[in-house]
Amino acid sequence: MTPPKNMNRREFMGSAAAIAASISVVPSSVIAGTGHIPPSDQITVANIGCGTQGLREMGSLLQNPKVRVISVCDSNKYSTDYIDWSPNGIRNGIRQVLNDDSWWEGVSGIPGGRDVGKAYIDKFYKSEGNAGCTSYEDFRELFAKETDLDAVKIMTPDHTHAAIAILAMDNRVNVVTHKPISNRLIEGRKVIEKAKETGAITHLLAWSDRPEYRQIKAWMDEGLIGELKEIHNWSYRPVWQQWTKRPEPAMPIPDGFNWELWLGPEKDRPYHKNYTHNVFRGWYDFGGGSVADMGHYSLFPLFETLGIDRSPLAVKAYGTTTREEVNQVYRWVENDVAFPASCMIKWKFPEQSTLPGFDLFWYDGGMKPFAPEELEIDGKDVGQEGLMIVGSKGKILGGFRGEDPVLIPESSMNARPESERINSREVDRKTLAWVDAIQAGEQTPGSFIRAQTITDTINLGAVALRSGNRLEFNAKNLKITNEEDANKFLTRDYRQGWEL
């Protein structure tokens, strides 16, 4: 079958879905006898964002035979000033995928940008005798010209996620995004509503399959810890540098870097390198702080497993403070631009369908809960990162994402069958479940339409840090009810032409 005139591949596949579902078809790969998946059976993907994380995750896309990466996009053309966890980790990862130890030889610094992404993809597909990918500076041009996309993977800074996702869905393109869906609560709601309205298949990459959480739920359902009272989650992040005021003086915009496009919906300001690349996460305007960077990974699948689908009623947060010396006098630094170096956040949740109301606590930057009595009696402390579920009769302790969960004290766990012990290092997380879901035309387990509560929760944490007060939230009306001025933090002042 060939598509009728003026109907692109996605439209043709969609219109044929009902017919295909009712016919038993022998896969073309079987007919061909090659074991390869032909291009007609692959999903086409555009990768928007070719910084360190975009390049780090590119290999899994290229090596997946069900995927064809046909386009890249980044507001940066090419530079070697990226920041990462190791000097050669990105380069070495690319070399491994390409099986080429000479890749990027002689280049000092950490490279990134759309030229690097395109070169990586072109070289990978060249070995298969296929053409490479297209490249764009502006994602709006990409959607205007690439009419045969099945999905877009968004790997840009947090403040542009919503604009790209909404435009993609308006163009009938499925959306996969790095966390968060948005770094503003109302923006996140708009993205989720657009996903419901369009029926696009969507996926928040923080989702992962976690049998540890299913075991935790089984213990809770059995009544082993009594009634849920508290959830505690803590991370050593941030690992990037934090600032307490805007960087000065302004710096020249690097060649090949579209600063205005990088700013996207955020208001104009002079360029400075300390806003960009890895460190964007620490700014209220551009990132979501450690709670957004890491909290999605631990809490989104936990919310899903425990059935937490009603947003918080209230939130309160504390952040570390800073002082500076001016004319031999130390003074308090009023930081209203960036997340603190460490913080604690407490959300009050309402009763859920199968859970009582409870409190959720987040800690980062070295903060963590004190060891409970159950650990102290064994002479132990909580780890550098972790998750603790507190009930009226007992507690469950695990790694940051619930890894290797145990009932505490140790005597409680020793009484349980060995089959309940999970070795988290051996678990298959099914992190590319979205590929199979898009091929099947089904929503993913990490769909946007399932992520409203986690998106509200994490963005409310940022609002509480900026406000400094305990805030009461009406999830239906999207309003802080006890402090009118805090409502401005639920959205942003949009630059002209970027309004959602």
One Martini backbone bead per residue (centre of mass of N, CA, C, O) as a GRO file, in nm:
protein
  500
    1MET     BB    1   0.097   0.035   0.021
    2THR     BB    2   0.020   0.372  -0.062
    3PRO     BB    3   0.001   0.686  -0.012
    4PRO     BB    4  -0.188   0.924  -0.061
    5LYS     BB    5  -0.213   1.213  -0.175
    6ASN     BB    6  -0.124   1.441   0.081
    7MET     BB    7  -0.014   1.197   0.263
    8ASN     BB    8   0.153   1.115   0.519
    9ARG     BB    9   0.289   0.869   0.706
   10ARG     BB   10   0.127   0.919   0.970
   11GLU     BB   11  -0.154   0.932   0.841
   12PHE     BB   12  -0.147   0.655   0.708
   13MET     BB   13  -0.100   0.485   0.963
   14GLY     BB   14  -0.354   0.580   1.113
   15SER     BB   15  -0.572   0.493   0.892
   16ALA     BB   16  -0.457   0.179   0.903
   17ALA     BB   17  -0.488   0.063   1.190
   18ALA     BB   18  -0.757  -0.097   1.183
   19ILE     BB   19  -0.673  -0.291   0.960
   20ALA     BB   20  -0.408  -0.402   1.083
   21ALA     BB   21  -0.544  -0.526   1.344
   22SER     BB   22  -0.715  -0.750   1.153
   23ILE     BB   23  -0.433  -0.849   1.038
   24SER     BB   24  -0.219  -1.103   0.947
   25VAL     BB   25   0.128  -1.022   0.956
   26VAL     BB   26   0.426  -1.061   0.808
   27PRO     BB   27   0.714  -0.954   0.871
   28SER     BB   28   0.950  -0.810   0.670
   29SER     BB   29   1.198  -0.922   0.821
   30VAL     BB   30   1.120  -1.216   0.769
   31ILE     BB   31   1.103  -1.214   0.466
   32ALA     BB   32   1.399  -1.110   0.428
   33GLY     BB   33   1.597  -1.254   0.646
   34THR     BB   34   1.785  -1.029   0.818
   35GLY     BB   35   1.678  -0.902   1.111
   36HIS     BB   36   1.584  -0.634   1.012
   37ILE     BB   37   1.444  -0.316   1.033
   38PRO     BB   38   1.267  -0.143   0.837
   39PRO     BB   39   1.205   0.187   0.785
   40SER     BB   40   0.884   0.151   0.778
   41ASP     BB   41   0.904   0.030   1.098
   42GLN     BB   42   1.008   0.290   1.202
   43ILE     BB   43   1.072   0.548   1.415
   44THR     BB   44   1.070   0.892   1.390
   45VAL     BB   45   1.333   1.116   1.516
   46ALA     BB   46   1.377   1.415   1.701
   47ASN     BB   47   1.658   1.594   1.840
   48ILE     BB   48   1.624   1.830   2.106
   49GLY     BB   49   1.925   1.867   2.213
   50CYS     BB   50   2.306   1.884   2.216
   51GLY     BB   51   2.411   1.824   2.480
   52THR     BB   52   2.520   1.618   2.711
   53GLN     BB   53   2.249   1.458   2.744
   54GLY     BB   54   2.177   1.429   2.447
   55LEU     BB   55   2.440   1.267   2.376
   56ARG     BB   56   2.429   1.044   2.592
   57GLU     BB   57   2.134   0.932   2.475
   58MET     BB   58   2.181   0.875   2.167
   59GLY     BB   59   2.286   0.581   2.155
   60SER     BB   60   2.015   0.432   2.227
   61LEU     BB   61   1.877   0.522   1.967
   62LEU     BB   62   2.076   0.418   1.747
   63GLN     BB   63   2.072   0.108   1.867
   64ASN     BB   64   1.773   0.111   1.792
   65PRO     BB   65   1.597  -0.059   1.543
   66LYS     BB   66   1.314   0.114   1.589
   67VAL     BB   67   1.499   0.366   1.519
   68ARG     BB   68   1.504   0.701   1.351
   69VAL     BB   69   1.726   0.958   1.322
   70ILE     BB   70   1.644   1.267   1.128
   71SER     BB   71   1.696   1.498   1.359
   72VAL     BB   72   1.838   1.814   1.466
   73CYS     BB   73   1.849   2.052   1.757
   74ASP     BB   74   2.011   2.380   1.819
   75SER     BB   75   2.117   2.697   1.931
   76ASN     BB   76   2.388   2.548   1.906
   77LYS     BB   77   2.634   2.467   1.693
   78TYR     BB   78   2.940   2.499   1.837
   79SER     BB   79   3.125   2.371   2.124
   80THR     BB   80   3.378   2.333   2.420
   81ASP     BB   81   3.202   2.456   2.699
   82TYR     BB   82   3.109   2.224   2.846
   83ILE     BB   83   2.953   2.053   3.125
   84ASP     BB   84   3.065   1.777   3.334
   85TRP     BB   85   3.153   1.479   3.516
   86SER     BB   86   3.366   1.448   3.275
   87PRO     BB   87   3.604   1.512   3.031
   88ASN     BB   88   3.537   1.215   2.843
   89GLY     BB   89   3.251   1.081   2.851
   90ILE     BB   90   3.113   1.163   2.589
   91ARG     BB   91   3.330   1.082   2.388
   92ASN     BB   92   3.352   0.778   2.478
   93GLY     BB   93   3.058   0.704   2.421
   94ILE     BB   94   3.069   0.758   2.118
   95ARG     BB   95   3.300   0.567   2.050
   96GLN     BB   96   3.152   0.310   2.132
   97VAL     BB   97   2.915   0.328   1.933
   98LEU     BB   98   3.116   0.366   1.673
   99ASN     BB   99   3.382   0.213   1.695
  100ASP     BB  100   3.580   0.488   1.752
  101ASP     BB  101   3.888   0.606   1.887
  102SER     BB  102   3.905   0.887   1.695
  103TRP     BB  103   3.689   1.047   1.800
  104TRP     BB  104   3.764   1.374   1.851
  105GLU     BB  105   4.051   1.410   1.805
  106GLY     BB  106   4.220   1.690   1.952
  107VAL     BB  107   3.989   1.784   2.140
  108SER     BB  108   3.927   2.035   2.354
  109GLY     BB  109   3.705   1.973   2.567
  110ILE     BB  110   3.341   1.990   2.564
  111PRO     BB  111   3.124   1.890   2.332
  112GLY     BB  112   2.859   2.071   2.144
  113GLY     BB  113   2.580   2.058   1.942
  114ARG     BB  114   2.444   2.015   1.629
  115ASP     BB  115   2.708   1.926   1.482
  116VAL     BB  116   2.766   1.688   1.667
  117GLY     BB  117   2.503   1.534   1.632
  118LYS     BB  118   2.520   1.499   1.326
  119ALA     BB  119   2.795   1.355   1.308
  120TYR     BB  120   2.713   1.113   1.477
  121ILE     BB  121   2.474   1.012   1.306
  122ASP     BB  122   2.609   0.996   1.027
  123LYS     BB  123   2.823   0.786   1.107
  124PHE     BB  124   2.638   0.562   1.198
  125TYR     BB  125   2.464   0.536   0.925
  126LYS     BB  126   2.692   0.493   0.716
  127SER     BB  127   2.742   0.187   0.787
  128GLU     BB  128   2.438   0.136   0.647
  129GLY     BB  129   2.400   0.325   0.386
  130ASN     BB  130   2.283   0.600   0.501
  131ALA     BB  131   2.148   0.878   0.550
  132GLY     BB  132   2.135   1.141   0.726
  133CYS     BB  133   2.065   1.436   0.896
  134THR     BB  134   1.907   1.700   0.995
  135SER     BB  135   1.947   2.067   1.068
  136TYR     BB  136   1.865   2.293   1.351
  137GLU     BB  137   1.816   2.589   1.534
  138ASP     BB  138   1.493   2.589   1.503
  139PHE     BB  139   1.211   2.421   1.604
  140ARG     BB  140   1.003   2.563   1.417
  141GLU     BB  141   1.139   2.476   1.153
  142LEU     BB  142   1.129   2.177   1.192
  143PHE     BB  143   0.813   2.149   1.197
  144ALA     BB  144   0.773   2.281   0.911
  145LYS     BB  145   0.965   2.056   0.748
  146GLU     BB  146   0.909   1.796   0.931
  147THR     BB  147   0.642   1.579   0.816
  148ASP     BB  148   0.771   1.271   0.923
  149LEU     BB  149   0.710   1.257   1.228
  150ASP     BB  150   0.668   1.069   1.529
  151ALA     BB  151   0.902   1.204   1.717
  152VAL     BB  152   1.012   1.391   2.006
  153LYS     BB  153   1.319   1.480   2.175
  154ILE     BB  154   1.358   1.657   2.480
  155MET     BB  155   1.696   1.827   2.568
  156THR     BB  156   1.646   2.091   2.707
  157PRO     BB  157   1.595   2.334   2.887
  158ASP     BB  158   1.325   2.367   3.096
  159HIS     BB  159   1.190   2.645   2.981
  160THR     BB  160   1.131   2.491   2.678
  161HIS     BB  161   0.948   2.239   2.695
  162ALA     BB  162   0.657   2.343   2.651
  163ALA     BB  163   0.679   2.480   2.373
  164ILE     BB  164   0.770   2.225   2.220
  165ALA     BB  165   0.544   2.027   2.297
  166ILE     BB  166   0.301   2.188   2.187
  167LEU     BB  167   0.397   2.212   1.894
  168ALA     BB  168   0.415   1.914   1.839
  169MET     BB  169   0.113   1.843   1.894
  170ASP     BB  170   0.004   2.045   1.678
  171ASN     BB  171   0.179   1.848   1.463
  172ARG     BB  172   0.133   1.543   1.536
  173VAL     BB  173   0.359   1.485   1.762
  174ASN     BB  174   0.526   1.298   1.956
  175VAL     BB  175   0.635   1.301   2.316
  176VAL     BB  176   0.965   1.333   2.453
  177THR     BB  177   1.087   1.412   2.791
  178HIS     BB  178   1.264   1.567   2.994
  179LYS     BB  179   1.302   1.672   3.289
  180PRO     BB  180   1.055   1.860   3.297
  181ILE     BB  181   0.770   1.954   3.155
  182SER     BB  182   0.793   2.204   3.361
  183ASN     BB  183   0.893   2.511   3.553
  184ARG     BB  184   0.571   2.553   3.551
  185LEU     BB  185   0.264   2.481   3.655
  186ILE     BB  186   0.077   2.598   3.431
  187GLU     BB  187   0.237   2.487   3.196
  188GLY     BB  188   0.207   2.191   3.268
  189ARG     BB  189  -0.100   2.186   3.238
  190LYS     BB  190  -0.103   2.262   2.935
  191VAL     BB  191   0.045   2.015   2.834
  192ILE     BB  192  -0.151   1.802   2.945
  193GLU     BB  193  -0.403   1.907   2.797
  194LYS     BB  194  -0.284   1.868   2.513
  195ALA     BB  195  -0.254   1.563   2.533
  196LYS     BB  196  -0.556   1.507   2.569
  197GLU     BB  197  -0.664   1.659   2.316
  198THR     BB  198  -0.473   1.503   2.091
  199GLY     BB  199  -0.356   1.203   2.174
  200ALA     BB  200  -0.076   1.200   2.228
  201ILE     BB  201   0.220   1.046   2.267
  202THR     BB  202   0.369   1.034   2.593
  203HIS     BB  203   0.694   1.104   2.776
  204LEU     BB  204   0.853   1.078   3.089
  205LEU     BB  205   1.184   0.995   3.153
  206ALA     BB  206   1.159   0.941   3.473
  207TRP     BB  207   1.048   0.688   3.409
  208SER     BB  208   1.038   0.361   3.578
  209ASP     BB  209   1.079   0.041   3.650
  210ARG     BB  210   0.972  -0.055   4.001
  211PRO     BB  211   0.973  -0.328   4.201
  212GLU     BB  212   1.028  -0.193   4.472
  213TYR     BB  213   0.750  -0.048   4.491
  214ARG     BB  214   0.579  -0.303   4.487
  215GLN     BB  215   0.693  -0.410   4.753
  216ILE     BB  216   0.617  -0.174   4.930
  217LYS     BB  217   0.313  -0.197   4.877
  218ALA     BB  218   0.279  -0.481   4.987
  219TRP     BB  219   0.357  -0.408   5.277
  220MET     BB  220   0.137  -0.196   5.314
  221ASP     BB  221  -0.109  -0.382   5.247
  222GLU     BB  222  -0.030  -0.578   5.497
  223GLY     BB  223   0.040  -0.373   5.748
  224LEU     BB  224   0.353  -0.342   5.846
  225ILE     BB  225   0.331   0.002   5.894
  226GLY     BB  226   0.056   0.084   5.864
  227GLU     BB  227  -0.017   0.406   5.849
  228LEU     BB  228   0.043   0.654   5.652
  229LYS     BB  229   0.255   0.955   5.717
  230GLU     BB  230   0.548   0.944   5.561
  231ILE     BB  231   0.777   1.091   5.314
  232HIS     BB  232   1.128   1.041   5.241
  233ASN     BB  233   1.363   1.245   5.036
  234TRP     BB  234   1.717   1.224   4.930
  235SER     BB  235   1.991   1.443   4.807
  236TYR     BB  236   2.316   1.562   4.713
  237ARG     BB  237   2.215   1.758   4.553
  238PRO     BB  238   2.398   1.969   4.397
  239VAL     BB  239   2.671   1.953   4.134
  240TRP     BB  240   2.637   2.239   4.073
  241GLN     BB  241   2.665   2.561   4.051
  242GLN     BB  242   2.575   2.826   4.268
  243TRP     BB  243   2.379   3.123   4.293
  244THR     BB  244   2.270   3.464   4.430
  245LYS     BB  245   2.322   3.621   4.155
  246ARG     BB  246   2.362   3.787   3.888
  247PRO     BB  247   2.570   3.796   3.634
  248GLU     BB  248   2.886   3.979   3.616
  249PRO     BB  249   2.939   4.083   3.338
  250ALA     BB  250   2.880   4.092   3.035
  251MET     BB  251   2.897   3.879   2.750
  252PRO     BB  252   2.987   3.761   2.468
  253ILE     BB  253   2.845   3.615   2.211
  254PRO     BB  254   2.886   3.334   2.074
  255ASP     BB  255   2.956   3.178   1.808
  256GLY     BB  256   2.661   3.008   1.707
  257PHE     BB  257   2.481   3.154   1.935
  258ASN     BB  258   2.133   3.170   2.014
  259TRP     BB  259   2.027   3.357   2.268
  260GLU     BB  260   1.731   3.428   2.210
  261LEU     BB  261   1.642   3.132   2.168
  262TRP     BB  262   1.733   3.021   2.441
  263LEU     BB  263   1.538   3.199   2.611
  264GLY     BB  264   1.266   3.227   2.484
  265PRO     BB  265   1.021   3.302   2.721
  266GLU     BB  266   1.230   3.472   2.843
  267LYS     BB  267   1.359   3.744   2.938
  268ASP     BB  268   1.566   3.975   2.872
  269ARG     BB  269   1.933   3.950   2.868
  270PRO     BB  270   2.241   3.921   2.923
  271TYR     BB  271   2.499   3.743   2.845
  272HIS     BB  272   2.596   3.430   3.021
  273LYS     BB  273   2.751   3.132   3.089
  274ASN     BB  274   2.604   3.085   3.381
  275TYR     BB  275   2.320   2.999   3.237
  276THR     BB  276   2.434   2.757   3.084
  277HIS     BB  277   2.403   2.454   3.034
  278ASN     BB  278   2.427   2.276   3.315
  279VAL     BB  279   2.356   2.545   3.513
  280PHE     BB  280   2.050   2.612   3.461
  281ARG     BB  281   1.914   2.452   3.704
  282GLY     BB  282   1.964   2.689   3.934
  283TRP     BB  283   1.751   2.863   3.792
  284TYR     BB  284   1.436   2.981   3.806
  285ASP     BB  285   1.400   3.045   3.499
  286PHE     BB  286   1.547   2.758   3.375
  287GLY     BB  287   1.485   2.572   3.623
  288GLY     BB  288   1.429   2.324   3.920
  289GLY     BB  289   1.644   2.204   4.057
  290SER     BB  290   1.693   1.922   4.241
  291VAL     BB  291   1.392   1.835   4.255
  292ALA     BB  292   1.371   1.815   3.940
  293ASP     BB  293   1.623   1.655   3.861
  294MET     BB  294   1.546   1.404   4.082
  295GLY     BB  295   1.247   1.373   4.192
  296HIS     BB  296   1.119   1.238   3.946
  297TYR     BB  297   1.261   0.959   3.966
  298SER     BB  298   1.141   0.882   4.253
  299LEU     BB  299   0.827   0.997   4.257
  300PHE     BB  300   0.670   0.919   4.007
  301PRO     BB  301   0.668   0.603   4.041
  302LEU     BB  302   0.556   0.615   4.329
  303PHE     BB  303   0.287   0.748   4.272
  304GLU     BB  304   0.191   0.529   4.078
  305THR     BB  305   0.203   0.284   4.274
  306LEU     BB  306   0.033   0.426   4.524
  307GLY     BB  307  -0.189   0.634   4.410
  308ILE     BB  308  -0.084   0.939   4.366
  309ASP     BB  309  -0.344   1.189   4.237
  310ARG     BB  310  -0.326   1.426   4.456
  311SER     BB  311  -0.258   1.729   4.525
  312PRO     BB  312  -0.141   1.950   4.719
  313LEU     BB  313  -0.238   2.170   4.988
  314ALA     BB  314   0.065   2.219   5.097
  315VAL     BB  315   0.367   2.438   5.148
  316LYS     BB  316   0.716   2.420   5.269
  317ALA     BB  317   1.035   2.612   5.281
  318TYR     BB  318   1.399   2.570   5.308
  319GLY     BB  319   1.698   2.768   5.277
  320THR     BB  320   1.993   2.859   5.233
  321THR     BB  321   2.212   3.113   5.331
  322THR     BB  322   2.361   3.444   5.254
  323ARG     BB  323   2.671   3.625   5.281
  324GLU     BB  324   2.823   3.958   5.248
  325GLU     BB  325   3.091   4.180   5.187
  326VAL     BB  326   3.051   4.540   5.265
  327ASN     BB  327   3.250   4.757   5.384
  328GLN     BB  328   3.310   4.556   5.639
  329VAL     BB  329   3.010   4.435   5.599
  330TYR     BB  330   2.775   4.209   5.677
  331ARG     BB  331   2.522   4.077   5.453
  332TRP     BB  332   2.232   3.994   5.332
  333VAL     BB  333   2.124   3.782   5.070
  334GLU     BB  334   1.889   3.843   4.826
  335ASN     BB  335   1.753   3.547   4.685
  336ASP     BB  336   1.555   3.565   4.364
  337VAL     BB  337   1.714   3.364   4.126
  338ALA     BB  338   1.805   3.105   4.304
  339PHE     BB  339   1.877   2.820   4.421
  340PRO     BB  340   1.977   2.669   4.682
  341ALA     BB  341   2.227   2.468   4.801
  342SER     BB  342   2.000   2.398   5.018
  343CYS     BB  343   1.703   2.196   5.116
  344MET     BB  344   1.358   2.202   5.251
  345ILE     BB  345   1.051   2.013   5.189
  346LYS     BB  346   0.688   2.046   5.260
  347TRP     BB  347   0.408   1.837   5.200
  348LYS     BB  348   0.049   1.838   5.194
  349PHE     BB  349  -0.164   1.566   5.168
  350PRO     BB  350  -0.432   1.423   5.072
  351GLU     BB  351  -0.653   1.208   5.040
  352GLN     BB  352  -0.663   0.909   4.883
  353SER     BB  353  -0.803   0.641   4.750
  354THR     BB  354  -0.581   0.437   4.938
  355LEU     BB  355  -0.497   0.692   5.122
  356PRO     BB  356  -0.396   0.886   5.347
  357GLY     BB  357  -0.294   1.147   5.468
  358PHE     BB  358   0.027   1.321   5.403
  359ASP     BB  359   0.382   1.365   5.423
  360LEU     BB  360   0.632   1.535   5.226
  361PHE     BB  361   0.994   1.502   5.205
  362TRP     BB  362   1.267   1.721   5.111
  363TYR     BB  363   1.627   1.677   5.039
  364ASP     BB  364   1.934   1.876   4.991
  365GLY     BB  365   2.275   1.944   4.994
  366GLY     BB  366   2.309   1.733   5.266
  367MET     BB  367   2.036   1.694   5.348
  368LYS     BB  368   1.871   1.499   5.615
  369PRO     BB  369   1.745   1.272   5.798
  370PHE     BB  370   1.728   1.142   6.085
  371ALA     BB  371   1.777   0.874   6.245
  372PRO     BB  372   1.597   0.629   6.338
  373GLU     BB  373   1.558   0.413   6.593
  374GLU     BB  374   1.587   0.153   6.418
  375LEU     BB  375   1.890   0.232   6.357
  376GLU     BB  376   2.020   0.311   6.627
  377ILE     BB  377   2.002   0.022   6.760
  378ASP     BB  378   2.220  -0.067   6.517
  379GLY     BB  379   2.428   0.171   6.456
  380LYS     BB  380   2.282   0.353   6.233
  381ASP     BB  381   2.242   0.527   5.919
  382VAL     BB  382   2.164   0.719   5.681
  383GLY     BB  383   2.220   0.790   5.374
  384GLN     BB  384   2.306   1.018   5.133
  385GLU     BB  385   2.072   0.858   5.004
  386GLY     BB  386   1.696   0.838   5.006
  387LEU     BB  387   1.414   0.630   5.129
  388MET     BB  388   1.123   0.692   5.348
  389ILE     BB  389   0.867   0.503   5.506
  390VAL     BB  390   0.607   0.619   5.727
  391GLY     BB  391   0.438   0.465   5.988
  392SER     BB  392   0.250   0.376   6.271
  393LYS     BB  393   0.439   0.079   6.292
  394GLY     BB  394   0.658   0.158   6.061
  395LYS     BB  395   0.941   0.103   5.826
  396ILE     BB  396   1.093   0.206   5.509
  397LEU     BB  397   1.409   0.138   5.340
  398GLY     BB  398   1.606   0.309   5.083
  399GLY     BB  399   1.705   0.425   4.824
  400PHE     BB  400   1.638   0.692   4.638
  401ARG     BB  401   1.462   0.469   4.445
  402GLY     BB  402   1.426   0.211   4.643
  403GLU     BB  403   1.665   0.054   4.673
  404ASP     BB  404   1.680  -0.214   4.850
  405PRO     BB  405   1.439  -0.277   5.032
  406VAL     BB  406   1.351  -0.232   5.389
  407LEU     BB  407   1.275  -0.331   5.690
  408ILE     BB  408   1.244  -0.152   6.001
  409PRO     BB  409   1.414  -0.329   6.162
  410GLU     BB  410   1.609  -0.597   6.088
  411SER     BB  411   1.419  -0.803   6.226
  412SER     BB  412   1.180  -0.762   6.029
  413MET     BB  413   1.330  -0.867   5.773
  414ASN     BB  414   1.419  -1.151   5.880
  415ALA     BB  415   1.103  -1.249   5.878
  416ARG     BB  416   1.122  -1.253   5.579
  417PRO     BB  417   1.124  -1.360   5.279
  418GLU     BB  418   1.370  -1.380   5.040
  419SER     BB  419   1.183  -1.292   4.791
  420GLU     BB  420   1.170  -0.976   4.903
  421ARG     BB  421   1.448  -0.943   4.795
  422ILE     BB  422   1.617  -0.679   4.615
  423ASN     BB  423   1.829  -0.651   4.329
  424SER     BB  424   1.874  -0.358   4.165
  425ARG     BB  425   2.114  -0.433   3.962
  426GLU     BB  426   1.908  -0.659   3.808
  427VAL     BB  427   1.715  -0.448   3.687
  428ASP     BB  428   1.485  -0.387   3.435
  429ARG     BB  429   1.368  -0.058   3.339
  430LYS     BB  430   1.247   0.014   3.060
  431THR     BB  431   1.342   0.307   2.927
  432LEU     BB  432   1.221   0.229   2.613
  433ALA     BB  433   0.899   0.201   2.619
  434TRP     BB  434   0.813   0.430   2.416
  435VAL     BB  435   0.874   0.287   2.153
  436ASP     BB  436   0.659   0.061   2.170
  437ALA     BB  437   0.417   0.249   2.213
  438ILE     BB  438   0.429   0.400   1.943
  439GLN     BB  439   0.410   0.150   1.762
  440ALA     BB  440   0.123   0.068   1.907
  441GLY     BB  441  -0.050   0.327   1.984
  442GLU     BB  442   0.030   0.384   2.294
  443GLN     BB  443   0.047   0.461   2.600
  444THR     BB  444   0.259   0.530   2.847
  445PRO     BB  445   0.361   0.493   3.175
  446GLY     BB  446   0.488   0.811   3.133
  447SER     BB  447   0.261   0.989   3.086
  448PHE     BB  448   0.144   1.305   3.108
  449ILE     BB  449  -0.150   1.218   3.212
  450ARG     BB  450   0.015   1.099   3.487
  451ALA     BB  451   0.187   1.391   3.577
  452GLN     BB  452   0.039   1.610   3.750
  453THR     BB  453   0.124   1.568   4.047
  454ILE     BB  454   0.434   1.589   4.011
  455THR     BB  455   0.434   1.867   3.877
  456ASP     BB  456   0.299   2.024   4.100
  457THR     BB  457   0.485   1.951   4.334
  458ILE     BB  458   0.762   2.057   4.229
  459ASN     BB  459   0.668   2.349   4.159
  460LEU     BB  460   0.576   2.417   4.451
  461GLY     BB  461   0.854   2.407   4.577
  462ALA     BB  462   0.964   2.657   4.429
  463VAL     BB  463   0.753   2.856   4.533
  464ALA     BB  464   0.824   2.826   4.836
  465LEU     BB  465   1.116   2.926   4.813
  466ARG     BB  466   1.038   3.212   4.702
  467SER     BB  467   0.843   3.297   4.934
  468GLY     BB  468   0.890   3.168   5.250
  469ASN     BB  469   0.605   3.037   5.281
  470ARG     BB  470   0.317   2.908   5.365
  471LEU     BB  471   0.121   2.723   5.127
  472GLU     BB  472  -0.199   2.727   4.974
  473PHE     BB  473  -0.363   2.485   4.751
  474ASN     BB  474  -0.569   2.498   4.452
  475ALA     BB  475  -0.597   2.261   4.209
  476LYS     BB  476  -0.850   2.354   4.048
  477ASN     BB  477  -0.774   2.684   4.039
  478LEU     BB  478  -0.475   2.750   4.042
  479LYS     BB  479  -0.421   2.853   4.364
  480ILE     BB  480  -0.307   3.068   4.596
  481THR     BB  481  -0.497   3.140   4.893
  482ASN     BB  482  -0.283   3.296   5.121
  483GLU     BB  483  -0.091   3.429   4.872
  484GLU     BB  484  -0.109   3.625   4.610
  485ASP     BB  485   0.195   3.682   4.523
  486ALA     BB  486   0.268   3.370   4.462
  487ASN     BB  487   0.119   3.333   4.180
  488LYS     BB  488   0.353   3.435   3.991
  489PHE     BB  489   0.515   3.148   4.020
  490LEU     BB  490   0.317   2.970   3.832
  491THR     BB  491   0.449   3.154   3.620
  492ARG     BB  492   0.532   3.387   3.351
  493ASP     BB  493   0.703   3.640   3.180
  494TYR     BB  494   0.650   3.679   2.857
  495ARG     BB  495   0.787   3.692   2.572
  496GLN     BB  496   0.734   3.809   2.285
  497GLY     BB  497   0.590   3.527   2.106
  498TRP     BB  498   0.580   3.303   2.376
  499GLU     BB  499   0.305   3.253   2.432
  500LEU     BB  500   0.057   3.009   2.570
   0.00000   0.00000   0.00000
